[in-house]
Amino acid sequence: MSPWTARVPVTVVDGLAEALPGGDGEFDAAVVALVLCTVPDQASELAEARRVLRPGGELRFFEHVAAIEAAGFVIEELRQFRFPAASNSPSSPCVHGRATKPGSVNQH
């Protein structure tokens, strides 16, 4: 399988963090990568991602900030590290992981 194929159909939708182009609960997954440190209001941007996700939907993230849980997501996987590893730069701490929107029957 090439890196550009997937086992399930995937649709990439372009949009702005403060006004995602989707209805309530329309998406199975959302990805945020190195954007939350640049938006004016992390809480409202994450609330918008939560709005468009179906209950049990996944938020995949690679960020410099850790506001995901405060936005009402359940952290399922979390890896914290510094990049570069020896750096003391304020942008060096990173979080990478997967969170879900509560509401699934499998949710704890």
C-alpha positions, 0 to 999 in steps of 0.5 A, spaced: 500 500 500 502 506 498 503 512 503 497 515 498 492 510 499 487 508 505 483 502 506 477 506 507 474 512 503 477 519 505 475 526 504 479 532 505 475 538 507 479 545 507 476 550 512 478 555 517 479 553 524 473 558 527 468 556 521 469 549 519 465 547 513 461 542 516 454 540 519 454 538 527 456 531 527 458 530 520 465 528 520 468 521 523 475 525 524 479 531 524 486 533 524 489 539 528 497 539 526 501 545 529 495 550 528 493 551 536 499 555 537 497 560 532 489 561 533 487 567 537 482 563 541 484 555 542 477 554 546 473 556 540 477 553 535 477 546 539 469 547 540 468 548 533 472 541 531 468 538 537 461 541 533 463 537 527 465 531 529 460 525 531 459 522 538 465 518 538 469 521 533 476 522 533 481 528 534 488 527 532 493 532 534 500 534 533 501 541 537 505 545 542 499 546 546 495 541 551 488 544 551 485 538 548 482 535 554 479 542 557 475 543 550 471 536 552 475 531 549 477 524 552 484 523 551 485 516 548 493 516 547 498 522 549 505 522 547 509 528 550 516 530 547 521 536 546 523 537 538 528 538 537 530 533 543 535 538 547 532 544 545 529 549 551 525 553 546 518 555 548 516 552 541 519 545 543 514 542 547 510 538 543 504 533 544 501 528 539 495 523 540 488 521 539 482 524 543 475 522 542 468 526 542 464 523 548 458 520 546 460 513 543 457 507 547 464 505 548 466 511 551 468 511 559 
